[in-house]
Amino acid sequence: MRYVFAIGLILVFLGSAHLVNLHSIKASEADAETINVSGRQRMLSQRVVFLAEHAVQDPDPVYDAELVLAVGQFADGHAWLLKNALRSPEARALYFDPDGPRLDRQVAEFLRLSKEFLALRDQPASALPVLRQMEDMAIADLLESLNAAVTLFEAEATERTARLEQMHHLALQLTLLILVLEAIFVFWPAQRTVTRSLNKVVEQNRRLLTRNDELDRLSRELDHAARHDHLTGLANRKKLYEELETLLADRRESGRAVCVMAVDLDRFKEVNDTLGHAMGDAVLKQVGDTMLAIVRKGDIVARTGGDEFVIVLPFSSRSERRLAQAIAERIADELRRTMIIDDQECMIGASVGYAFADEDSIEASGLITKADIALYEAKRAGKGIALAFNESMRDRLERRHALIQDFDRAFRDCEFVPYFQPQISCTDGRLIGFEVLARWDHGKQGLIMPNEFIPLAEETRQIDVIDGRIIFRALESLSELRSMGWDVPTLSLNASGRILRDPQFPDYLMSMIRMHGLKPSDIVVEILETVLIEHESDQALISIQRIAAAGVAVHIDDFGTGYASLSKLAMLDISGLKIDRSLIIDLQNEKSAKVVDAIVGLARSMSLDVVAEGVETSRQFDTLAEMGCDKAQGYAIGVPMAKGEVPGWLERFEPRPVAV
């Protein structure tokens, strides 16, 4: 009986040990799965933000698909943890305690933002604020809470492993006590079972440590990716603002100078459109390398947009502005050079605007805005140059912004009005007609000249609206002048490239001519020479051909300053050329006179009328008449005048004698 009892006791202890082992294995596997899922949640939160940034900066269906998958995996992982991992009060408190992090609420908010971003990813302007909220969560509260969850689960796993090991040791000691009496029957099999179980636990722990090391490495890589541009390797907008804020904070204490440069490529879109996106990517990389080679060690070069870069230059003192200017000009000079990539030549060019942190309270965004304003002025000044910010630039920008905001009111109140400048014959001095010039009769600021508002209208794509209003009122004025008995033979209208590219423009013009009882031969449409450089299927060229076929004369405006080819002059049904005022002003110069004489000769050979604008002296008028120029306009003949001033001018006008 004692033997049977001993064997039974041994069996009981062996059975107990076996159950403990099974429980240990299952508990270790459950802990491993919990830690793995929790660690993966931390990685997925960073991956979602990483892919979302890609979706905004470089839209691609592959990135979109990966983003959707990552968001789904993140949601599934969270659901699994809620169901299987919250076994302890500490874990439940981490996820749900109102006084704690409330990880469950943070995850739900992050998933809501992610789904909102997915719905708006085709609308970058709306998606970008959502992305910024996701980034703020992913690198702050959410990441901290996810790290806390991983740490808690690892600690609980370690504690459970320790308790299981204690149970193993106790069972082993009791078993050994009995095995002293019955070693020959049960000791060896039991020992093998215990050894195998312990080895399995050790292996599980080793794998957990390996996975933790891998997660740490991935976390570092994701942190780097979240702060650097994936294409060029330069700092991205997030890192730029972090570094710049740090430099500005240090500057307030140390008195060091900080300069920010905004760099924008001038012809990058042409490269992308003509040579492809792969070449465009190669150009961006080379541009980044070029700027890194120019700046000093410790300077920050960041890519903030498609072809937009920002450079941060800290200086030891505030007297090194010349060095900043030299760096800016060198960047513009180097990027103006021809790039050779894969045996293909690319001419990019860049404009640079830069600003210094002159105010102790200035923030990163304010300093970058100043550099952007200077960049805008550099582009307006002709591109390919570097300009330093000054407050007058801000004043001009604010004035431009105010004028743009006034466009709708100006349209509503009919403030865009035609002015009329007379044109006379160089042969007998009689009136040929008037050129219509746009003016803005601003309700508060008075008369605004076209050189100020026309570029704004072109920039905001409203120039065709102004053209349409001016054309309507000019034709109405011509009809009224004739009904008053005045003989005004023709009216010259200016047409922008944008309105010419409206397929409805020819029909609109002809309907307006008919509406006011006029004939097509009463009208001349002047087009800028630069409009003629587009391809033959360009709608602008089609519009020119249609209005010319209808009987409206078409003249090339500002001839001699653009790049219209002779082949296109021969191809189009052009009626005349208008010589640019820049050539007339310097008419007494022998070279300028030869250029004008050559243009007149060219026009004569092609049976084209020649009109000279900017005639300011009688001597210029007489010289043009001697050359054979047909018509002239300028201050020597008459200044641009409002509609109400025209009848008075016509009463005073007498055909001027022409020198022979």
C-alpha positions in Angstrom: 0.0 0.0 0.0 2.8 2.4 0.8 4.4 1.7 -2.6 1.1 2.3 -4.3 0.7 5.5 -2.1 4.2 6.6 -3.0 3.6 6.0 -6.7 0.3 7.7 -6.5 1.8 10.7 -4.7 4.5 10.8 -7.3 1.9 10.7 -10.0 0.0 13.5 -8.3 3.1 15.7 -8.1 4.0 14.8 -11.7 0.5 15.6 -12.8 0.6 18.9 -10.9 3.9 19.7 -12.4 2.7 18.9 -15.9 -0.4 21.2 -15.4 1.9 23.9 -14.2 4.1 23.5 -17.2 1.2 23.7 -19.6 -0.1 26.8 -17.8 3.3 28.3 -18.0 3.6 27.7 -21.7 0.2 29.1 -22.4 0.8 32.1 -20.2 4.1 32.8 -21.9 2.6 32.4 -25.3 -0.2 34.8 -24.3 2.2 37.3 -22.9 4.4 37.1 -26.0 1.4 37.7 -28.2 0.2 40.6 -26.0 3.6 42.2 -26.1 4.0 41.6 -29.8 0.6 43.1 -30.6 1.2 46.1 -28.3 4.6 46.8 -29.8 3.2 46.5 -33.3 0.5 49.1 -32.3 3.3 51.5 -31.5 5.0 50.9 -34.9 1.7 51.1 -36.8 0.8 54.5 -35.3 4.1 55.9 -36.7 3.6 54.1 -40.0 0.1 55.6 -40.4 1.5 59.1 -40.0 4.4 58.3 -42.3 2.2 57.0 -45.1 -0.3 59.9 -44.6 2.6 62.4 -45.2 3.5 60.5 -48.3 -0.1 60.6 -49.5 0.0 64.4 -49.3 3.5 65.1 -50.6 3.6 62.4 -53.3 0.1 61.0 -54.1 0.4 57.4 -55.1 -2.2 54.5 -55.1 0.4 52.2 -53.6 0.8 54.5 -50.6 -2.9 54.9 -50.3 -3.5 51.2 -50.2 -0.7 50.7 -47.6 -2.3 53.5 -45.5 -5.7 51.9 -45.5 -4.1 48.6 -44.6 -2.1 50.1 -41.7 -5.2 51.9 -40.3 -7.1 48.6 -40.4 -4.3 46.7 -38.7 -4.1 49.4 -36.0 -7.8 49.1 -35.3 -7.7 45.3 -35.2 -4.8 45.3 -32.9 -6.5 47.6 -30.5 -9.7 45.4 -30.5 -7.6 42.3 -29.8 -5.8 44.0 -26.8 -9.2 45.1 -25.4 -10.5 41.6 -25.6 -7.4 39.6 -24.5 -4.8 41.7 -22.7 -6.6 43.7 -20.0 -6.3 41.1 -17.2 -4.8 43.4 -14.5 -6.3 46.5 -12.8 -3.2 48.4 -13.9 -3.9 47.6 -17.6 -7.5 48.5 -17.3 -6.6 51.7 -15.6 -4.2 52.6 -18.4 -6.9 52.1 -21.0 -10.0 53.4 -19.2 -9.2 55.3 -16.0 -10.5 58.9 -16.3 -7.6 60.2 -14.3 -5.0 58.3 -16.4 -4.0 58.5 -20.0 -7.2 56.7 -21.2 -5.4 55.0 -24.0 -8.7 53.6 -25.4 -9.9 57.1 -26.0 -6.6 58.2 -27.5 -6.7 55.3 -30.0 -10.3 56.0 -30.9 -9.4 59.6 -31.6 -6.4 58.7 -33.7 -8.5 56.2 -35.7 -11.1 58.9 -36.2 -8.5 61.3 -37.5 -7.0 58.6 -39.7 -10.4 57.8 -41.3 -11.1 61.5 -41.7 -7.8 61.9 -43.5 -8.5 59.0 -45.8 -11.8 60.6 -46.8 -10.0 64.0 -47.5 -6.7 62.8 -49.0 -7.8 63.9 -52.4 -8.3 67.4 -51.0 -4.8 68.4 -49.8 -5.9 71.8 -48.4 -8.5 70.0 -46.2 -6.4 67.0 -45.4 -3.3 68.9 -44.2 -4.8 70.1 -40.9 -6.0 66.6 -40.1 -2.6 65.3 -40.8 -1.0 67.8 -38.4 -3.4 66.6 -35.6 -2.4 63.0 -36.4 1.3 63.9 -36.3 0.9 65.8 -33.0 -0.8 62.7 -31.4 1.6 60.2 -32.9 4.7 61.8 -31.6 3.3 62.9 -28.2 0.4 61.6 -26.1 -0.5 58.5 -28.1 3.1 57.4 -28.5 3.8 57.9 -24.8 0.7 55.9 -23.9 1.5 53.1 -26.3 5.1 52.9 -24.9 3.5 52.8 -21.4 1.3 49.9 -22.5 4.3 47.9 -23.9 6.2 48.5 -20.7 3.3 47.4 -18.5 2.7 44.2 -20.5 6.4 43.4 -20.4 6.5 43.9 -16.6 3.4 41.8 -16.1 4.9 39.0 -18.3 8.1 39.1 -16.3 6.2 39.0 -13.0 4.1 36.0 -14.2 7.2 34.2 -15.4 8.8 34.7 -12.0 5.8 33.3 -10.2 5.7 30.3 -12.6 9.4 29.7 -12.0 8.8 29.7 -8.3 6.1 27.1 -8.7 8.4 25.0 -10.9 11.1 25.1 -8.2 8.6 24.1 -5.5 7.3 21.2 -7.5 10.8 20.1 -8.3 11.9 20.1 -4.7 8.8 18.0 -3.6 9.3 15.7 -6.5 13.0 15.2 -5.7 12.1 14.4 -2.0 9.9 11.6 -3.2 12.3 10.6 -5.9 14.9 9.8 -3.3 12.6 6.8 -2.4 11.3 6.1 -5.9 13.9 7.5 -8.2 14.1 4.4 -10.3 10.4 4.6 -11.3 9.6 8.3 -12.0 12.5 10.6 -11.5 14.0 10.6 -15.0 10.8 11.2 -17.0 9.7 14.0 -14.7 13.1 15.7 -14.9 13.0 15.6 -18.7 9.5 17.2 -18.8 10.6 20.0 -16.4 13.8 20.7 -18.4 11.9 20.9 -21.7 9.4 23.4 -20.1 12.2 25.6 -18.7 14.0 25.6 -22.0 10.9 26.7 -23.8 10.3 29.5 -21.4 13.9 30.7 -21.8 13.5 30.6 -25.6 10.4 32.6 -25.4 12.1 35.2 -23.3 15.0 35.3 -25.7 12.7 35.9 -28.6 10.9 38.6 -26.7 14.2 40.4 -26.1 15.1 40.1 -29.8 11.7 41.5 -30.9 12.0 44.4 -28.5 15.4 45.3 -29.9 13.9 45.2 -33.4 11.0 47.4 -32.4 13.5 49.9 -30.9 15.4 50.0 -34.2 12.2 50.4 -36.2 11.1 53.2 -33.9 14.4 55.1 -34.5 14.0 54.6 -38.2 10.5 55.9 -38.2 11.5 58.9 -36.1 14.1 59.7 -38.7 11.7 59.2 -41.6 9.1 61.5 -39.8 11.6 64.3 -39.8 13.3 64.0 -43.2 12.2 64.2 -46.8 12.0 60.7 -48.3 13.3 61.8 -51.7 16.3 64.1 -51.0 17.1 63.1 -47.5 16.9 66.7 -46.4 15.1 67.9 -43.3 11.3 68.2 -43.8 8.9 70.9 -42.6 8.6 69.3 -39.1 12.3 69.1 -38.5 12.8 72.6 -40.0 10.4 74.2 -37.5 11.8 72.2 -34.6 15.4 73.3 -35.4 14.5 76.9 -36.2 12.5 77.3 -33.0 15.5 76.0 -31.0 17.9 78.4 -32.8 15.6 81.4 -32.3 15.3 80.5 -28.5 19.1 80.3 -28.3 19.4 83.6 -30.2 17.4 85.5 -27.6 19.9 84.5 -25.0 23.2 84.5 -27.0 22.5 87.4 -29.4 23.5 85.3 -32.4 22.0 86.1 -35.8 19.6 83.7 -37.6 18.9 84.0 -41.4 16.2 82.0 -43.2 16.3 81.6 -47.0 13.3 80.5 -49.1 14.3 79.0 -52.4 11.9 78.2 -55.2 12.8 76.6 -58.6 11.8 78.7 -61.5 11.3 76.1 -64.3 10.8 72.9 -62.4 7.3 72.3 -63.8 8.6 72.4 -67.3 11.1 69.7 -66.5 8.4 67.5 -65.0 6.0 68.1 -67.9 8.6 67.5 -70.7 11.2 65.1 -69.3 9.0 63.2 -66.8 8.7 62.8 -63.0 11.7 60.5 -62.8 13.9 63.3 -64.2 12.1 65.8 -61.9 13.0 63.6 -58.9 16.7 63.5 -60.1 16.7 67.3 -60.4 15.4 67.7 -56.9 18.1 65.4 -55.5 20.8 67.3 -57.4 19.4 70.7 -56.3 19.5 69.4 -52.7 23.1 68.2 -53.1 24.1 71.6 -54.7 22.7 73.6 -51.8 24.3 71.3 -49.2 27.7 71.8 -51.0 27.2 75.6 -50.8 26.1 76.1 -47.2 28.3 75.5 -44.1 28.4 72.6 -41.8 25.7 73.1 -39.2 23.4 75.0 -41.6 19.9 73.4 -42.2 18.6 72.6 -45.6 15.0 71.5 -45.8 12.6 70.6 -48.6 9.2 71.9 -47.7 7.2 71.3 -50.9 7.4 70.1 -54.4 10.1 72.5 -55.6 10.4 74.6 -52.5 13.3 74.6 -50.1 14.2 76.5 -46.9 17.7 77.1 -45.6 18.5 78.2 -42.0 21.8 79.9 -41.4 22.9 80.6 -37.9 25.6 83.3 -37.5 27.9 84.1 -34.6 27.1 87.8 -34.8 24.6 90.1 -36.4 27.3 91.7 -38.6 27.5 88.8 -41.1 24.7 89.9 -43.5 27.1 90.1 -46.4 27.9 86.4 -46.0 24.2 85.5 -46.1 23.8 87.7 -49.2 26.9 85.9 -50.8 25.4 82.5 -50.0 22.0 83.4 -51.4 23.5 84.8 -54.6 25.8 81.8 -55.1 22.7 79.5 -54.8 20.9 81.5 -57.5 24.1 81.4 -59.7 24.8 77.7 -59.2 21.2 76.7 -59.9 21.2 78.8 -63.0 23.8 76.6 -64.5 22.8 73.8 -66.9 22.4 70.5 -65.1 23.4 67.3 -66.9 21.5 64.2 -65.7 21.5 60.9 -67.5 23.1 62.7 -70.5 20.2 65.2 -70.6 20.6 68.9 -70.1 18.2 70.7 -67.7 18.1 74.5 -67.1 16.2 75.1 -63.9 17.1 78.4 -62.3 16.0 79.5 -58.8 14.8 82.6 -57.0 15.9 83.2 -53.4 14.3 85.4 -50.7 16.0 85.7 -47.3 15.3 87.4 -44.0 17.0 87.9 -40.7 15.4 87.5 -37.2 15.6 91.1 -36.2 13.0 90.9 -33.5 13.5 89.0 -30.2 9.9 87.9 -30.2 9.8 86.6 -33.7 8.7 83.0 -34.2 9.7 80.5 -36.8 6.6 80.9 -38.9 7.0 84.7 -38.9 10.6 84.5 -40.1 9.7 82.0 -42.8 6.9 84.3 -43.9 9.3 87.2 -44.3 11.6 85.0 -46.5 8.6 84.0 -48.6 7.6 87.6 -49.1 11.2 88.4 -50.3 11.0 85.3 -52.6 7.7 86.5 -54.1 9.4 89.9 -54.8 12.4 88.1 -56.4 10.1 86.2 -58.7 8.2 89.4 -59.6 11.5 91.1 -60.4 12.3 88.6 -63.1 13.3 85.4 -61.3 16.8 83.9 -60.9 17.8 86.5 -58.3 18.2 86.8 -54.6 16.5 89.5 -52.5 16.6 90.4 -48.9 13.4 91.2 -47.0 12.5 94.7 -46.1 9.3 96.1 -44.7 8.3 97.9 -47.9 7.9 94.4 -49.4 5.3 93.6 -46.8 3.5 96.9 -47.5 3.4 96.1 -51.2 2.2 92.6 -50.6 -0.5 93.9 -48.2 -1.6 96.4 -50.9 -1.7 93.7 -53.6 -3.7 91.5 -51.2 -6.1 94.4 -50.5 -6.6 95.1 -54.2 -7.2 91.4 -54.9 -9.8 91.4 -52.1 -11.5 94.5 -53.8 -11.9 92.7 -57.2 -15.4 91.4 -56.5 -16.6 94.8 -55.3 -14.9 96.5 -58.3 -16.7 94.2 -60.7 -20.0 94.8 -58.8 -19.6 98.5 -58.8 -18.3 98.7 -62.5 -15.0 100.3 -61.4 -13.0 99.0 -64.3 -13.4 101.6 -67.0 -12.0 102.2 -70.5 -9.7 105.1 -71.2 -9.0 106.3 -74.7 -5.7 107.3 -76.3 -5.9 108.8 -79.8 -4.0 107.4 -82.8 -3.3 109.6 -85.9 -2.0 109.0 -89.3 1.7 109.7 -90.0 0.8 110.5 -93.6 -1.7 113.4 -93.1 -2.2 113.7 -89.4 -5.9 112.8 -89.4 -7.5 110.9 -86.6 -7.3 107.1 -87.1 -9.0 106.1 -83.9 -8.4 105.4 -80.3 -6.7 102.6 -78.3 -8.7 101.4 -75.3 -6.7 101.2 -72.1 -8.0 99.8 -68.8 -8.1 101.8 -65.7 -9.4 101.0 -62.2 -11.5 103.9 -60.8 -11.2 102.7 -57.2 -13.8 103.9 -54.9 -11.3 104.8 -52.1 -7.9 105.0 -53.7 -8.8 106.8 -56.9 -7.4 105.9 -60.3 -5.2 102.8 -60.3 -3.0 102.2 -63.3 -3.0 98.9 -65.2 0.7 98.1 -64.4 -0.5 97.6 -60.8 -3.7 95.7 -61.2 -3.3 93.7 -64.4 -0.6 91.4 -63.0 -2.9 90.7 -60.0 -5.8 90.0 -62.3 -3.6 87.6 -64.3 -2.4 86.0 -61.1 -5.9 85.4 -59.9 -7.2 84.4 -63.3 -9.6 87.3 -63.5 -8.0 89.2 -66.4 -10.5 87.8 -68.9 -13.4 89.2 -66.8 -11.8 92.7 -66.9 -11.1 92.3 -70.6 -14.8 91.5 -71.2 -16.0 94.4 -69.1 -13.7 96.9 -70.9 -14.6 95.6 -74.3 -18.3 96.0 -73.7 -18.0 99.5 -72.3 -15.5 100.6 -75.0 -17.8 99.5 -77.8 -20.7 101.2 -76.1 -18.6 104.4 -76.0 -17.7 104.2 -79.7 -21.4 103.8 -80.6 -22.3 106.8 -78.5 -19.5 109.0 -79.9 -20.7 108.2 -83.4 -24.3 108.9 -82.5 -23.1 112.3 -81.3 -21.7 112.9 -84.8 -18.0 112.3 -84.1 -16.0 110.5 -86.8 -14.0 107.9 -85.0 -12.9 105.4 -87.6 -11.5 102.6 -85.4 -11.2 101.4 -81.9 -8.2 99.2 -80.8 -8.9 96.7 -78.0 -6.4 94.8 -76.0 -7.0 91.0 -75.5 -5.1 89.0 -73.0 -3.9 85.5 -73.6 -6.4 84.2 -71.2 -9.5 85.6 -72.9 -8.1 84.5 -76.3 -8.0 81.0 -74.9 -11.7 81.1 -74.1 -13.4 79.3 -77.0 -16.4 81.7 -76.6 -14.5 84.9 -77.0 -14.8 85.2 -80.8 -18.6 84.8 -80.6 -18.8 87.2 -77.6 -16.8 89.9 -79.5 -18.9 89.6 -82.7 -22.1 89.7 -80.7 -21.0 92.9 -78.9 -20.0 94.5 -82.2 -23.5 93.7 -83.6 -25.2 94.8 -80.4 -23.7 98.3 -80.6 -24.4 98.7 -84.4 -20.8 98.5 -85.4 -18.9 96.6 -88.1 -15.9 94.2 -87.6 -13.8 96.6 -89.7 -14.3 99.2 -87.0 -12.4 97.1 -84.5 -8.7 96.3 -84.1 -7.7 93.6 -81.6 -4.2 94.0 -80.2 -2.5 90.8 -78.9 0.8 90.6 -77.1 3.7 89.2 -79.0 4.2 86.4 -76.4 0.8 85.0 -77.1 2.1 83.7 -80.5 4.6 81.3 -79.1 2.2 78.5 -78.2 1.6 75.4 -80.3 -0.6 75.5 -83.4 -3.5 73.8 -81.7 -3.6 76.5 -78.9 -7.1 77.9 -78.5 -5.5 81.4 -78.6 -4.4 80.9 -82.1 -7.8 79.5 -83.1 -9.5 82.6 -81.6 -7.1 84.9 -83.5 -7.8 83.2 -86.8 -11.6 83.3 -86.2 -11.8 87.0 -85.4 -9.5 87.8 -88.3 -11.7 85.8 -90.7 -14.7 87.7 -89.4 -13.1 91.0 -90.6 -11.6 92.3 -87.3 -8.0 93.5 -87.8 -5.4 91.8 -85.6 -2.3 93.7 -84.6 0.7 92.4 -82.6 1.3 94.7 -79.6 4.7 95.6 -78.1 6.5 94.2 -81.2 10.2 94.0 -80.8 10.2 93.0 -77.1 9.0 89.4 -77.3 9.9 86.5 -79.5 7.3 86.0 -82.3 8.9 84.1 -85.1 8.6 85.3 -88.7 7.2 81.9 -89.7 4.2 82.5 -87.4 3.8 86.1 -88.6 3.4 84.6 -92.1 1.1 81.8 -90.9 -1.4 84.1 -89.1 -3.7 86.6 -90.7 -2.1 89.6 -89.0 -3.1 93.1 -90.2 -0.4 95.2 -88.4 2.4 95.6 -85.9 2.7 98.0 -83.0 6.3 99.0 -82.3 7.0 99.0 -78.5 7.5 102.3 -76.8 11.0 101.2 -75.5 12.3 101.4 -79.1 10.6 104.8 -79.8 11.9 106.5 -76.6 15.5 105.9 -77.9 14.7 106.7 -81.5 17.5 109.3 -81.8 20.0 106.5 -81.1 21.3 105.2 -84.4 21.0 101.5 -83.5 17.4 102.0 -82.2 16.5 103.9 -85.3 17.9 101.1 -87.5 15.8 98.5 -85.6 12.6 100.6 -86.0 13.4 101.1 -89.7 13.9 97.4 -90.1 10.5 96.6 -88.5 8.8 99.2 -90.8 10.5 97.6 -93.7 9.4 94.1 -92.6 5.8 95.3 -92.2 5.9 97.0 -95.6 7.1 93.8 -97.2 4.2 91.8 -95.7 1.6 94.6 -96.4 1.1 95.2 -92.7 0.1 98.5 -91.0 2.7 99.9 -88.6 1.7 101.7 -85.4 4.2 103.4 -83.1 3.3 103.8 -79.5 5.0 106.1 -76.9 5.5 109.0 -79.3 6.3 111.9 -76.9 7.9 114.6 -79.2 7.2 116.1 -82.6 10.7 115.1 -83.7 9.9 111.4 -83.0 6.7 111.8 -85.0 8.5 113.4 -87.9 11.2 110.7 -87.9 8.6 107.9 -87.9 6.7 109.6 -90.8 9.9 109.7 -92.8 10.5 106.0 -92.1 7.1 105.2 -93.5 5.3 104.4 -90.3 1.5 104.4 -90.8 0.1 105.5 -87.4 1.3 106.9 -84.1 0.1 107.4 -80.6 1.6 108.9 -77.5 1.6 111.9 -75.2 2.7 114.1 -78.0 -0.6 113.4 -79.7 -3.0 112.9 -76.7 -3.0 111.4 -73.3 -5.3 108.5 -72.3 -8.6 110.1 -71.3 -11.9 109.1 -69.8 -15.0 108.7 -71.9 -16.4 112.1 -70.9 -13.2 113.8 -72.0 -13.1 112.5 -75.5 -15.7 114.9 -77.1 -13.7 117.9 -75.7 -10.5 116.6 -77.2 -12.1 115.9 -80.5 -13.4 119.5 -80.6 -9.9 120.8 -80.0 -8.2 118.3 -82.3 -6.7 119.5 -85.6 -4.8 117.3 -88.0 -1.2 118.1 -87.5 1.1 119.0 -90.4 3.5 116.3 -91.4 7.2 117.0 -92.2 8.2 115.9 -95.6 
